[in-house]
Amino acid sequence: MNRTARLYALVEELRAAAPRPLTVAALATRFEVGTRTVQRDLQSLMRSGIPVRSLPGRGGGWSIDRQMTLPPIRFTADEALALTAALASADASTPYAGAARSAAQKIMASMAGPASAAARELAARIVTLPTDGDLALRTAVEQAVTDSMVLRLSYTDAAGRVSDRVVEPAGLLTTDGRWYLIAWCRTRRAGRGFRLDRIAAASPTGERARHHDLTALLLGSAAAGAVQPTALASLWRVTRS
């Protein structure tokens, strides 16, 4: 078993045993390698973001949070190539771009033979030009959408006016190469769309946001030029922020 295959097998072994921890000695016996090799593999999994952890003391060992990982998904070669292309095309301005690049690397690492070579060649032929963007700002927006947390924004509208907003995120929208945060704006007391490249600052408030229906907020959003959803054809309208 090569190292890549063993890393994936380690994850599945830990998933199968969870929440019970497994010792390094038991894992070494299972995979017929030395304990130092298992330790290096487990450290590599931690560095790659896999939620494995070491539990010290008697009865301890290594375990994994099953809720934070997915079971194996069997993609066809064409599906894996399509995902590789889509993920490799995510540039720095795309929400969750860091996670997308990491996912692309994991997909390519899990492939073998001609399929692996084809995926790597395809990824090498997809070029994304660098774009300006504040990583901390983008991360704050991503986390707020994922965790439904209230955000405090400094925003510049189309006319160049700067305002401070407190918003309750509902989701993200993309059109014509631009991304918008769709949210309930407490300042305007209405649904609004905020272009991500016009957000000058974003900081979490620590407050849990109320649930807002994304479709309903899109009706009152300022996401100018947004593609009209078919389901909203008779209702669609766009307002200015």
TORVEX-856656 format. One record per residue (C-alpha): x, y, z; residue number from 1; chain. Coordinates in steps of 0.02 Angstrom, whole numbers, padded with zeros to 5 digits. Layout:
residues N
[lumfi [X,Y,Z],NUM,'A']
...
end
This chain:
residues 241
[lumfi [00000,00000,00000],1,'A']
[lumfi [00074,00168,-00050],2,'A']
[lumfi [00073,00316,00069],3,'A']
[lumfi [-00073,00407,-00011],4,'A']
[lumfi [-00182,00252,-00001],5,'A']
[lumfi [-00127,00223,00178],6,'A']
[lumfi [-00173,00400,00230],7,'A']
[lumfi [-00350,00377,00164],8,'A']
[lumfi [-00360,00205,00245],9,'A']
[lumfi [-00304,00280,00411],10,'A']
[lumfi [-00445,00405,00406],11,'A']
[lumfi [-00572,00268,00372],12,'A']
[lumfi [-00501,00158,00509],13,'A']
[lumfi [-00520,00301,00633],14,'A']
[lumfi [-00696,00340,00569],15,'A']
[lumfi [-00749,00159,00590],16,'A']
[lumfi [-00688,00156,00771],17,'A']
[lumfi [-00751,00330,00821],18,'A']
[lumfi [-00779,00389,00952],19,'A']
[lumfi [-00665,00254,01024],20,'A']
[lumfi [-00481,00303,01003],21,'A']
[lumfi [-00353,00186,00924],22,'A']
[lumfi [-00173,00173,00982],23,'A']
[lumfi [-00025,00201,00867],24,'A']
[lumfi [00030,00022,00900],25,'A']
[lumfi [-00139,-00046,00845],26,'A']
[lumfi [-00136,00059,00686],27,'A']
[lumfi [00043,00006,00649],28,'A']
[lumfi [-00007,-00177,00664],29,'A']
[lumfi [-00161,-00149,00556],30,'A']
[lumfi [-00062,-00072,00413],31,'A']
[lumfi [00097,-00173,00438],32,'A']
[lumfi [00211,-00023,00460],33,'A']
[lumfi [00315,00046,00602],34,'A']
[lumfi [00245,00156,00739],35,'A']
[lumfi [00354,00303,00682],36,'A']
[lumfi [00276,00290,00509],37,'A']
[lumfi [00101,00295,00584],38,'A']
[lumfi [00148,00446,00690],39,'A']
[lumfi [00212,00539,00536],40,'A']
[lumfi [00054,00495,00440],41,'A']
[lumfi [-00059,00556,00580],42,'A']
[lumfi [00037,00720,00592],43,'A']
[lumfi [00020,00742,00403],44,'A']
[lumfi [-00168,00717,00417],45,'A']
[lumfi [-00177,00850,00553],46,'A']
[lumfi [-00077,00974,00448],47,'A']
[lumfi [-00193,00944,00300],48,'A']
[lumfi [-00345,00992,00404],49,'A']
[lumfi [-00415,00819,00440],50,'A']
[lumfi [-00494,00828,00616],51,'A']
[lumfi [-00389,00691,00696],52,'A']
[lumfi [-00330,00717,00874],53,'A']
[lumfi [-00224,00631,01004],54,'A']
[lumfi [-00300,00586,01172],55,'A']
[lumfi [-00164,00565,01306],56,'A']
[lumfi [-00166,00451,01455],57,'A']
[lumfi [-00226,00277,01492],58,'A']
[lumfi [-00357,00219,01368],59,'A']
[lumfi [-00306,00359,01249],60,'A']
[lumfi [-00246,00356,01071],61,'A']
[lumfi [-00299,00439,00909],62,'A']
[lumfi [-00477,00478,00858],63,'A']
[lumfi [-00572,00576,00727],64,'A']
[lumfi [-00730,00683,00731],65,'A']
[lumfi [-00847,00588,00615],66,'A']
[lumfi [-00961,00740,00597],67,'A']
[lumfi [-00817,00838,00519],68,'A']
[lumfi [-00773,00712,00384],69,'A']
[lumfi [-00859,00625,00239],70,'A']
[lumfi [-00859,00440,00202],71,'A']
[lumfi [-00774,00384,00039],72,'A']
[lumfi [-00863,00445,-00118],73,'A']
[lumfi [-00830,00346,-00276],74,'A']
[lumfi [-00814,00467,-00421],75,'A']
[lumfi [-00797,00411,-00600],76,'A']
[lumfi [-00641,00470,-00692],77,'A']
[lumfi [-00745,00600,-00787],78,'A']
[lumfi [-00826,00663,-00625],79,'A']
[lumfi [-00656,00678,-00542],80,'A']
[lumfi [-00589,00774,-00692],81,'A']
[lumfi [-00739,00891,-00690],82,'A']
[lumfi [-00717,00926,-00504],83,'A']
[lumfi [-00530,00953,-00527],84,'A']
[lumfi [-00562,01080,-00665],85,'A']
[lumfi [-00696,01172,-00566],86,'A']
[lumfi [-00595,01179,-00406],87,'A']
[lumfi [-00433,01226,-00493],88,'A']
[lumfi [-00520,01375,-00575],89,'A']
[lumfi [-00564,01454,-00407],90,'A']
[lumfi [-00459,01611,-00389],91,'A']
[lumfi [-00424,01713,-00233],92,'A']
[lumfi [-00583,01816,-00257],93,'A']
[lumfi [-00695,01663,-00251],94,'A']
[lumfi [-00774,01623,-00083],95,'A']
[lumfi [-00700,01468,-00002],96,'A']
[lumfi [-00555,01471,-00128],97,'A']
[lumfi [-00432,01401,-00001],98,'A']
[lumfi [-00544,01252,00036],99,'A']
[lumfi [-00572,01227,-00151],100,'A']
[lumfi [-00385,01216,-00185],101,'A']
[lumfi [-00362,01095,-00041],102,'A']
[lumfi [-00506,00987,-00106],103,'A']
[lumfi [-00431,00984,-00281],104,'A']
[lumfi [-00265,00924,-00210],105,'A']
[lumfi [-00351,00785,-00113],106,'A']
[lumfi [-00447,00727,-00266],107,'A']
[lumfi [-00288,00719,-00370],108,'A']
[lumfi [-00194,00631,-00230],109,'A']
[lumfi [-00329,00497,-00219],110,'A']
[lumfi [-00320,00456,-00405],111,'A']
[lumfi [-00198,00334,-00481],112,'A']
[lumfi [-00133,00284,-00653],113,'A']
[lumfi [-00193,00372,-00812],114,'A']
[lumfi [-00335,00460,-00720],115,'A']
[lumfi [-00211,00542,-00601],116,'A']
[lumfi [-00099,00598,-00743],117,'A']
[lumfi [-00249,00668,-00838],118,'A']
[lumfi [-00310,00765,-00685],119,'A']
[lumfi [-00139,00842,-00653],120,'A']
[lumfi [-00119,00889,-00836],121,'A']
[lumfi [-00291,00968,-00839],122,'A']
[lumfi [-00257,01067,-00679],123,'A']
[lumfi [-00092,01129,-00754],124,'A']
[lumfi [-00186,01196,-00905],125,'A']
[lumfi [-00305,01302,-00802],126,'A']
[lumfi [-00232,01471,-00757],127,'A']
[lumfi [-00311,01597,-00639],128,'A']
[lumfi [-00233,01769,-00636],129,'A']
[lumfi [-00197,01846,-00466],130,'A']
[lumfi [-00330,01964,-00400],131,'A']
[lumfi [-00327,02092,-00261],132,'A']
[lumfi [-00417,02038,-00105],133,'A']
[lumfi [-00406,02042,00082],134,'A']
[lumfi [-00395,01863,00143],135,'A']
[lumfi [-00448,01906,00320],136,'A']
[lumfi [-00599,02001,00255],137,'A']
[lumfi [-00650,01859,00138],138,'A']
[lumfi [-00628,01732,00278],139,'A']
[lumfi [-00741,01835,00393],140,'A']
[lumfi [-00879,01838,00261],141,'A']
[lumfi [-00861,01651,00225],142,'A']
[lumfi [-00869,01607,00410],143,'A']
[lumfi [-01019,01719,00439],144,'A']
[lumfi [-01116,01634,00299],145,'A']
[lumfi [-01064,01460,00357],146,'A']
[lumfi [-01103,01490,00541],147,'A']
[lumfi [-01249,01613,00518],148,'A']
[lumfi [-01164,01751,00618],149,'A']
[lumfi [-01200,01938,00614],150,'A']
[lumfi [-01068,02042,00526],151,'A']
[lumfi [-01017,02224,00542],152,'A']
[lumfi [-00967,02295,00372],153,'A']
[lumfi [-00888,02450,00301],154,'A']
[lumfi [-00961,02461,00126],155,'A']
[lumfi [-00937,02573,-00026],156,'A']
[lumfi [-01088,02581,-00142],157,'A']
[lumfi [-01090,02611,-00331],158,'A']
[lumfi [-01090,02800,-00305],159,'A']
[lumfi [-00935,02793,-00195],160,'A']
[lumfi [-01029,02825,-00032],161,'A']
[lumfi [-00956,02736,00119],162,'A']
[lumfi [-01069,02673,00257],163,'A']
[lumfi [-01060,02558,00406],164,'A']
[lumfi [-01184,02415,00407],165,'A']
[lumfi [-01234,02275,00525],166,'A']
[lumfi [-01300,02130,00423],167,'A']
[lumfi [-01373,01956,00446],168,'A']
[lumfi [-01303,01845,00306],169,'A']
[lumfi [-01421,01735,00206],170,'A']
[lumfi [-01307,01674,00066],171,'A']
[lumfi [-01195,01713,-00081],172,'A']
[lumfi [-01239,01754,-00261],173,'A']
[lumfi [-01127,01762,-00414],174,'A']
[lumfi [-01155,01839,-00585],175,'A']
[lumfi [-01043,01908,-00721],176,'A']
[lumfi [-00887,01862,-00623],177,'A']
[lumfi [-00940,01959,-00468],178,'A']
[lumfi [-00989,01892,-00298],179,'A']
[lumfi [-01120,01966,-00183],180,'A']
[lumfi [-01160,01937,-00001],181,'A']
[lumfi [-01350,01931,00014],182,'A']
[lumfi [-01404,01983,00187],183,'A']
[lumfi [-01534,02070,00293],184,'A']
[lumfi [-01466,02244,00323],185,'A']
[lumfi [-01513,02308,00495],186,'A']
[lumfi [-01463,02484,00443],187,'A']
[lumfi [-01582,02488,00294],188,'A']
[lumfi [-01706,02366,00372],189,'A']
[lumfi [-01717,02269,00209],190,'A']
[lumfi [-01633,02135,00106],191,'A']
[lumfi [-01476,02196,00020],192,'A']
[lumfi [-01338,02130,-00092],193,'A']
[lumfi [-01160,02183,-00052],194,'A']
[lumfi [-01026,02162,-00186],195,'A']
[lumfi [-00881,02075,-00103],196,'A']
[lumfi [-00752,02184,-00189],197,'A']
[lumfi [-00837,02339,-00116],198,'A']
[lumfi [-00829,02279,00064],199,'A']
[lumfi [-00685,02374,00143],200,'A']
[lumfi [-00694,02290,00313],201,'A']
[lumfi [-00791,02147,00391],202,'A']
[lumfi [-00789,02091,00572],203,'A']
[lumfi [-00896,01963,00663],204,'A']
[lumfi [-01002,02026,00807],205,'A']
[lumfi [-01015,01856,00893],206,'A']
[lumfi [-01205,01866,00879],207,'A']
[lumfi [-01304,01727,00798],208,'A']
[lumfi [-01402,01790,00646],209,'A']
[lumfi [-01587,01756,00624],210,'A']
[lumfi [-01637,01640,00482],211,'A']
[lumfi [-01682,01732,00322],212,'A']
[lumfi [-01751,01653,00165],213,'A']
[lumfi [-01627,01687,00026],214,'A']
[lumfi [-01761,01696,-00108],215,'A']
[lumfi [-01858,01827,-00010],216,'A']
[lumfi [-01704,01934,00018],217,'A']
[lumfi [-01657,01925,-00166],218,'A']
[lumfi [-01819,02015,-00206],219,'A']
[lumfi [-01756,02168,-00114],220,'A']
[lumfi [-01570,02150,-00143],221,'A']
[lumfi [-01454,02274,-00225],222,'A']
[lumfi [-01363,02139,-00323],223,'A']
[lumfi [-01372,02237,-00485],224,'A']
[lumfi [-01365,02130,-00641],225,'A']
[lumfi [-01405,01970,-00546],226,'A']
[lumfi [-01473,01829,-00652],227,'A']
[lumfi [-01660,01819,-00626],228,'A']
[lumfi [-01711,01652,-00550],229,'A']
[lumfi [-01846,01568,-00655],230,'A']
[lumfi [-01950,01538,-00501],231,'A']
[lumfi [-01952,01726,-00466],232,'A']
[lumfi [-01988,01784,-00644],233,'A']
[lumfi [-02152,01869,-00597],234,'A']
[lumfi [-02087,01943,-00436],235,'A']
[lumfi [-01910,01996,-00475],236,'A']
[lumfi [-01856,02173,-00443],237,'A']
[lumfi [-01691,02251,-00394],238,'A']
[lumfi [-01672,02398,-00278],239,'A']
[lumfi [-01521,02505,-00246],240,'A']
[lumfi [-01428,02489,-00082],241,'A']
end
